[in-house]
C-alpha cells in the first residue's frame, strides 16, 4: 500500500523544469559578502576596508568579554597562521568587535596580546560596527544577564576574503585543523 501511495504521489507531482542557464549564472555569482567599512584599530588609528585590499584576509566578528567562542576562534586562527609558516605571512587577519560599548581600542590591544600579532583589532561607533557587520552578513545581539551585565550572541564564522575583498570561503571552529589550514593555504596561494 505504501509503495502505491508513493508511486501515486510521484506521478501526480508536477515536474518543474530547471533552467540550466539560470543555474549556471547563480553558481557563477560570488556570495555578496563583504564591502566597505571604516573603523578604528587597536592603536586608535582609522582603519578601513581599503587597507585590506591587495592581500587576502581572514575577518572575524566577536567581542573581548566572550567566554568561549571568540578566544577559541582567535587561538585556532593564531595556531593556523603559525602552522602555515611563510605561507601564512601572505594573509592578514582582523578581529572586529561587536561590543563598541566595552571594547575601546586600548581594550582590544590588551586582549589581542594573547594571540598572533598579525591579528588586528577593530572597533568603532555602534553605527560603524553595525555597517561593517551588515556588509559581511554577520549578526549580533546584546543579551542581558543579571544586573547591568550582558553578553552578545554573534555570528561565529571566520570570513576568508581574497585580495580584492571578495568572499573566498569561511572557517568554523568545528572544522578539523587540517581543513581550516587547507582553506587558509589555498587563500594565501590563490587569493
C-alpha positions as CSV (number, residue, x, y, z in Angstrom):
1,X,0.0,0.0,0.0
2,X,2.8,2.4,0.9
3,X,4.5,1.8,-2.5
4,X,1.3,2.5,-4.3
5,X,0.8,5.8,-2.4
6,X,4.4,6.9,-3.1
7,X,4.1,6.0,-6.7
8,X,0.8,7.9,-7.0
9,X,2.4,10.9,-5.4
10,X,5.3,10.8,-7.7
11,X,3.1,10.5,-10.8
12,X,0.8,13.3,-9.5
13,X,3.6,15.7,-8.5
14,X,4.1,18.3,-11.2
15,X,7.6,18.5,-12.7
16,X,9.2,21.9,-12.6
17,X,11.7,22.3,-15.4
18,X,15.0,23.6,-14.3
19,X,16.6,26.5,-16.3
20,X,20.2,25.5,-16.8
21,X,21.2,29.0,-17.8
22,X,19.8,30.5,-14.6
23,X,21.5,27.7,-12.6
24,X,24.9,28.5,-14.2
25,X,24.5,32.2,-13.5
26,X,23.6,31.6,-9.9
27,X,26.6,29.3,-9.4
28,X,28.9,31.7,-11.0
29,X,27.9,34.7,-8.8
30,X,30.2,35.2,-5.8
31,X,28.4,35.5,-2.5
32,X,27.5,39.1,-1.7
33,X,29.6,39.1,1.5
34,X,32.0,41.9,2.3
35,X,32.1,45.6,1.5
36,X,33.5,48.9,2.5
37,X,33.8,49.9,6.2
38,X,35.5,52.5,8.3
39,X,36.5,51.6,11.9
40,X,39.3,52.3,14.4
41,X,42.2,49.9,15.1
42,X,43.7,48.9,18.4
43,X,46.1,51.7,18.3
44,X,43.3,54.3,17.9
45,X,44.1,54.9,14.2
46,X,41.4,55.0,11.5
47,X,41.3,51.7,9.6
48,X,39.1,50.9,6.6
49,X,38.4,48.2,4.2
50,X,40.7,49.9,1.7
51,X,43.7,49.0,3.9
52,X,42.9,45.3,3.4
53,X,42.9,45.4,-0.4
54,X,45.9,43.8,-2.1
55,X,46.3,40.9,0.3
56,X,43.9,38.1,1.2
57,X,42.5,38.3,4.7
58,X,40.5,36.5,7.4
59,X,37.9,38.5,9.3
60,X,36.0,37.5,12.5
61,X,33.3,39.4,14.4
62,X,33.3,38.9,18.2
63,X,34.0,40.7,21.5
64,X,36.6,40.7,24.2
65,X,34.2,39.6,27.0
66,X,33.2,36.5,25.1
67,X,33.7,33.5,27.4
68,X,34.4,30.8,24.8
69,X,33.8,31.2,21.1
70,X,36.0,34.3,20.5
71,X,39.1,33.2,22.4
72,X,38.8,29.7,21.0
73,X,38.4,31.0,17.4
74,X,41.3,33.5,17.8
75,X,43.5,30.9,19.3
76,X,42.7,28.5,16.5
77,X,43.4,31.2,13.9
78,X,46.7,32.0,15.6
79,X,47.7,28.3,15.5
80,X,46.6,28.0,11.9
81,X,48.7,31.0,10.9
82,X,51.7,29.7,12.7
83,X,51.3,26.3,11.1
84,X,51.3,27.8,7.7
85,X,54.8,29.3,8.2
86,X,55.9,31.5,5.4
87,X,52.7,31.0,3.5
88,X,50.8,32.5,6.4
89,X,52.7,35.7,6.1
90,X,50.7,36.5,2.9
91,X,47.5,36.7,5.0
92,X,46.0,39.5,7.0
93,X,43.7,38.7,10.0
94,X,41.1,41.1,11.5
95,X,39.0,40.9,14.7
96,X,36.1,43.3,14.6
97,X,34.4,43.9,18.0
98,X,30.6,43.9,18.0
99,X,30.7,45.4,21.5
100,X,31.8,49.0,21.0
101,X,30.4,49.9,24.4
102,X,33.1,47.9,26.2
103,X,35.7,47.3,23.6
104,X,37.7,50.5,23.1
105,X,40.9,50.4,21.1
106,X,43.1,50.0,24.2
107,X,40.9,47.1,25.4
108,X,41.5,45.4,22.0
109,X,45.2,46.0,22.2
110,X,45.4,44.2,25.6
111,X,43.1,41.4,24.6
112,X,44.9,40.6,21.3
113,X,48.3,40.3,23.1
114,X,47.2,36.7,23.8
115,X,47.0,35.8,20.1
116,X,49.1,36.0,16.9
117,X,50.4,39.6,16.5
118,X,49.2,39.6,12.9
119,X,45.6,39.8,14.1
120,X,44.4,43.4,14.0
121,X,41.6,44.5,16.3
122,X,39.0,46.9,15.1
123,X,36.1,48.8,16.8
124,X,34.1,51.9,16.2
125,X,30.9,53.7,16.9
126,X,27.8,51.5,17.1
127,X,26.8,52.7,13.7
128,X,30.2,51.9,12.2
129,X,30.3,48.4,13.7
130,X,26.7,47.8,12.5
131,X,27.6,48.9,8.9
132,X,30.6,46.5,8.9
133,X,28.6,43.6,10.2
134,X,25.8,44.2,7.7
135,X,28.4,44.3,4.9
136,X,29.5,40.8,5.9
137,X,26.0,39.5,6.7
138,X,27.1,39.0,10.3
139,X,24.6,39.3,13.0
140,X,24.9,40.1,16.7
141,X,22.5,40.9,19.5
142,X,23.0,42.1,23.0
143,X,21.6,39.7,25.6
144,X,21.0,41.0,29.1
145,X,22.3,38.9,32.1
146,X,21.9,39.7,35.8
147,X,22.3,43.3,36.9
148,X,23.9,45.5,34.3
149,X,25.9,42.6,32.8
150,X,25.3,41.4,29.3
151,X,26.7,39.1,26.7
152,X,26.4,39.2,22.9
153,X,25.2,36.5,20.6
154,X,27.0,36.8,17.3
155,X,27.9,35.1,14.1
156,X,30.8,32.8,14.8
157,X,32.4,32.2,11.4
158,X,35.8,33.5,10.1
159,X,35.2,35.1,6.7
160,X,38.0,34.4,4.2
161,X,38.3,37.2,1.6
162,X,40.6,37.4,-1.4
163,X,42.9,40.2,-2.2
164,X,40.2,42.1,-4.0
165,X,37.9,41.9,-1.0
166,X,35.6,39.2,-2.4
167,X,34.3,36.3,-0.4
168,X,36.5,33.3,-0.8
169,X,35.4,30.8,1.8
170,X,34.7,30.5,5.6
171,X,36.2,28.8,8.6
172,X,34.2,27.5,11.5
173,X,35.5,26.3,14.9
174,X,34.1,22.7,14.4
175,X,36.3,22.0,11.4
176,X,39.4,19.9,12.0
177,X,42.7,21.9,11.9
178,X,43.7,20.2,8.6
179,X,40.5,21.5,6.9
180,X,41.0,25.1,8.2
181,X,44.6,25.1,7.3
182,X,44.0,23.8,3.8
183,X,41.5,26.6,3.2
184,X,43.9,29.2,4.5
185,X,46.7,27.9,2.4
186,X,44.6,27.9,-0.7
187,X,43.6,31.5,0.1
188,X,47.2,32.5,0.7
189,X,48.2,31.0,-2.7
190,X,45.2,31.9,-4.8
191,X,43.7,34.9,-3.1
